[in-house]
Amino acid sequence: LLIHNGLLNSTLWLFLLQTDKLDPSRDTVFFRDGVRRIDFVLSYVDDKDGEKKQERRRAFEANLEKRGLELETEDKSDSKDQKTYFLKIHAPRDVLATYADVLKIKVPFKKSDIPQSQDVALEWLTQPFRLPGNIMHPEPDYFTYHFDKTKTDFFLIGDKDTFFPPSTRNRIVFYILSRCAYYKEGQKDREKTGIKRLLSNGTYTAAFPLHDCRYWKKGRNAEERYNLYKHWARFLCFYKEQPLNLIKKYYGEKIGIYFAWLGFYTEMLFLAAVVGLICFIYGVLSYDDNITSKEICDPKIGGSIMMCPLCDKNCTFWRLDSTCLSSWQSHLFDNEATVFFAMFMGIWVTLFLEFWKRRQARLEYEWDLVDFEEEQQELQTRPEFEIKCTNRRLNKITQEMEPYLPLHTRCARYCLSGATVTFWISLILACITGVIAYRLAVYASFASIIGNHKGESGNHKNKTLLVGGLITPQLATSVTASCINFVIIMILNFFYEKVAIWITDMEIPKTHLEYENRLITKMFMFQFVNYYSSCFYVAFFKGKFVGYPGNYTYMFGKWKKFRNEECDPGGCLIELTTQLLIVMAGKQLWGNIQEALLPLMRNWWSSRKGRHNPENHYSRWEQDHVLQNFSQLGLFYEYLEMVIQFGFITLFVASFPLAPLLALFNNILEIRVDAWKFTTQFRRPVASKARNIGAWQEILNSVAILSVVTNAFIMAFTSDMIPRMVYLYAYSNSTSMKGYINSSLSEYRIPIRPQNMTEDNWFRHFNTTCRYRDYRHPPGHKNEYTHTMQFWHILAAKMAFIIIMEHVVFVVKFFIAWMIPDVPSDVKARIKRERYLIQEHLHNYEVERLKLQLSASFITEPQTSETSLTPDKHEVLSECL
């Protein structure tokens, strides 16, 4: 609310009021004649390399005109900075028809006769969340078919000037720009092709389609951007549904699919957030029934148990009750409800993915994307592939020569790419290892500092409860290490994004889809290791390979003195919760700052410098020129952010049931921030088609399967639930948890007095033994310091729990996936009916056209030949009928 209603209004409102007074003839999306629509704009400036760039521009613009495009230039004297030229591009009807045929663009041929869904009971309950009908459904529902230039009368063409919407027009023009050469006639240089290369070498400074109007005011016969801002991009609309059809119409199907997926994901998060909140509330309400924490905090039990030092240097013996607060905190997340929630999330993931498939199938039909991928695959060939691949071979299907990358070249590029990815992933693991070493090294320092504070108090026991309970060495180490790890994650992300794009470009993928999938795979592999490795360490490695007093296990060997970390007596789950909370919340906070606050601060600073004034932005193309460019990988980063969040709330959700709730709040804000960026901060993107979310679907499926395994292992090996259950049902004498703490701690005989303690303190405050967290035989036993039978019982119970939980969840997942069809039955019926109508109408159309041709030829032939040919003509006509 502060972002959208405070800072925005205070810095930009004066600008919005002033620009309303501008000459309306300049704020237009048409050429000077007011008839031809501006489909694309190119901008450029004069500089020191002006002659070379001017020569390229002349050749490029001449080739554009040869392809049928119409151009109009705005001189630099008409721009505020007196430097920038604007080249406006218009595609005439013939050009649009030609390339619509080439690109197989679907257009309407018959109004749909399928009845709309009927009103459901209690629909009035959802009325506050609904948008007006003209916003949700800006276009009538039609049956569509691929455009054919030779059959224009087959389609429902009303106004020829508006038959192709602006999103289709800018897509066609960009297709031409991407494949138009800029070498002169008679020359042949394949690398001198496409607007992307002209942008990269500075010949043009920008290339973009225009927004149809200003977002705060309707334009002349143009109000789509205004409606998107009014009903979608404002944060006060956070509880409203999204106008997906209007988003698709204005920005294209690819952006529409993203917002449809994000909205559906957010809706499904509501259920997970409610269940997670209930589990957390159960932990709060069962606070007083937590016998384990009561024993730890009891001065007669926890206060009398002396624990062995947690490090070799500077660490003293400590009393168990110093971990009183952390044991209570652990109970909030480590209780009986956590097991249920872990299993529920395994099922929730399946429901989310299966219902999304159904939602996606419905959108594919409604947006005419059912046959898109198969028919458009060849048309998606990247211009970079055509330019860089000089070898040609015969396509066995089309029987045409096409560019290709030789096998030996491809293998060499793939090997270099694989080596680069391996190096960077190894670098991440090295950084994580460094963070672990930091945890081991500074733990002793924190223990020494906190221990010194304790020693300064006259009342040792009270100081232990106060300082040791609030700021334990474990907590201080975990928080600082998590913060350092988060900073490292952000730094590595910055560098690897550039490396991933470089190695993907080096591989020269053939199609845009292949390029995106390869980049997605590389980036997710990196992000997976970068974001989740620290959580995996805390969940599955910390406290698992410690050893015992007198025989500890050391990282890098004993000579380094980095003793492996131990968990609190309450378990490592609270540390995993801390790690997850810091990394997840920190990433979301930093992402929102980048996406919302920084653009607003940039606008504020620009307004202070006087850049946002009516003299500066007096034309539609100049207003859009100063906006941020939406890159081809813009949606890639949006998807990546959400998929990483999806991993946090599924892979480690057993340690933090409130994670879905945090994700829900973030996504409600994320939808409106993204909508605000697209509507007000970005130039209008070139419309692109996509029938689904692409490779992200397989990544989500993989994360969903892995999440079942990780949560089962977290409950078995990170949580203290299984040891407590084994004690309760196998070792407790009173069928209660009394005595569990004493049962979970082993005893060690201290051979000599520690060097850092005086003899007086040694005899007055300490016994000759200390306790440590493990299940081993006590000193004096014939098998002293070896594992007890209880240890093996617990281990067997953990393995059994993993097997049972995984099998139960997987069986339920597969059963749900089998029960829920990917495509709704009504969508299947509509697809079949549309295909039937296409065949029927095409047949009738061809018959009618043939009848007209025969009739025309019959009238124009001489009378003498009419009699002899009439039977044949009637015979042909009857056969057609």
C-alpha angles and dihedrals in degrees: 000000000000090000098047103032104028116034095029095052095044095052105033107028094086089051092051092051093047095049090055086071093059124118103276091213089068095048094068141116094217137086119259090274089063091229110077113072122229105239099173139006129210122191131197142164135211115253142155093291090049098130096055093043092045090053090051091048093050092051093044095048091046090054090048090055090049088057089056102260119139119224136199125181128212109209120233090243088069093056123084096237091048088224110078125085120199122208112200118203128203126187113211122220094261093053092047091049093049096051094039085060091048094047093044092233113185118235132177122272101166137017112251115259095190110114118242121247114284124243113274127220117273091015088146088073091067095042095099089058095050129099125217115283095243089056096047094043108027093165134044118252113261139176107241140201136182111282116254118192092208093056103047092140089060092069131069098256111170110160108014091206093058099031091102109052120228093258091057092044095053090045091055093046092049089051088056093045092051092056103035116110125225101204122105126259111280093027124099120201112146093195091063093078136110140025092261092067091046089053093047094051093046098248088126123022099205142004121194145139117245129254110243095236144340111295095234096047136040119248133213105299087336125101108136096106090045091051091048091054095043098046103025118018100054117092091225086070092061093117094049127095118255121257092233096168091053091047090051093047094050104035103022135252097289094061090039091056090052094054091043090054094044092049093048091047090052092050091052091047088064091070093046091047092052093050091045091050091051090052091050091049088051089056090051094047093048090051094109093047093060101114093176093060091043090057091049092050095042109106090214094053112021092026092056097048112093113204126210118252115276094218137029098240130048092354118122133197110278138196120248094232089069086080093054097116095045090052090055090048091050091055091060089066103020106064141106093282091060091069091053092047093050091054092043092054090052088057094040091058090055092048090050095051095043095047090046090056088055092047090048092050090053091050091048089058097041092048096044095246100126096106097023104106099048094048098039100046095097092042091057093068109139117241088225090061092050091049101044098040105076095171118094134200137172117268106226092210103044095026088224131122113257136177119259140175115240117241097243092050091048093049092050091051092047092050092052090046093050092048091051093050091047091050093052094046088050088051090055091050089049090053091049089050088052090052089051090050088050090053091052094045100046096040090079090049093052090045090052094048094047091042091053090052088053092049092053092063122090091214103056095182097053092046090052091055093046105041100022092047096051102033109027120173088244093055094045092048094046096049096046093044091050091051092048090047091052092052090050090050092054093047094049090047091057093055100037094054089063093043092050092052091047096052092043090053089048091057090057099216113208102226135032090243092053091047093053094045093052093047091047091052094050095045095046093049089053095043092046092057093038098051104029105036094084091050090049089052094052093042102045110015111031112094093003099096103035105119118204138278110300092019107050124163116240131204112237089007134295093287090069092052092216100142115199115258123260128214125240116266085256092057138256096280095097090053090051088051090052092048093048094046095050096046096040097042092041092052093049093047093049091046092052091048090053095045102041115012099044095053090049092049089049090052091048092051091047091052090050090054091050097247094124101066135117094256091056099048104034098132131056093239093049092049090054094040093066092052122097118272116246104222126213088254095049094107090043092068092045092053092044092054092052095044091052088051089049088056092052094052094046110031096049103016092119088072096049118028090181092065093094090051092054089046090051093053091046093050094049087057092039094058093053094041091052090046090049091050094049093046102041111013106039132065112244108280122230107262112253132184127230128162096203143357091280122210091359088076092063091045091053090049091051093048090048092055093044091049091064090056096044094048091048090053092044091054091046104041108016101038122066092223098104096048089049092050092048091051093046096051102029111026109022115104095200100038088247136098094257110129094020094121093053089047093052095052124077127207129240128190112231106225099198139004112275114252094234094059129076119236090243093056090043095058097035100048109020140061126213092259136056133195131238135183109266144084105255136135115266124249113281093036115121088241096037117179093009121118118278126228089257089064091056092045090053092047091051090048091051093052091046091050091051093050094045095045094047093047094046094048094043092049091050091045094052092044091052091046089051094046096050113065116219093229120045114239094239090053090052089051092049092050091051092047092049092051090048092050091048091056092044095049093044090052093049091045093052092047092051092047091050091050090053092049092050092046092050093049090046092056096046096049120095119266093242094061095040095083096049095046100040096084091051092050092049089049092053091046093049091050091052092049 
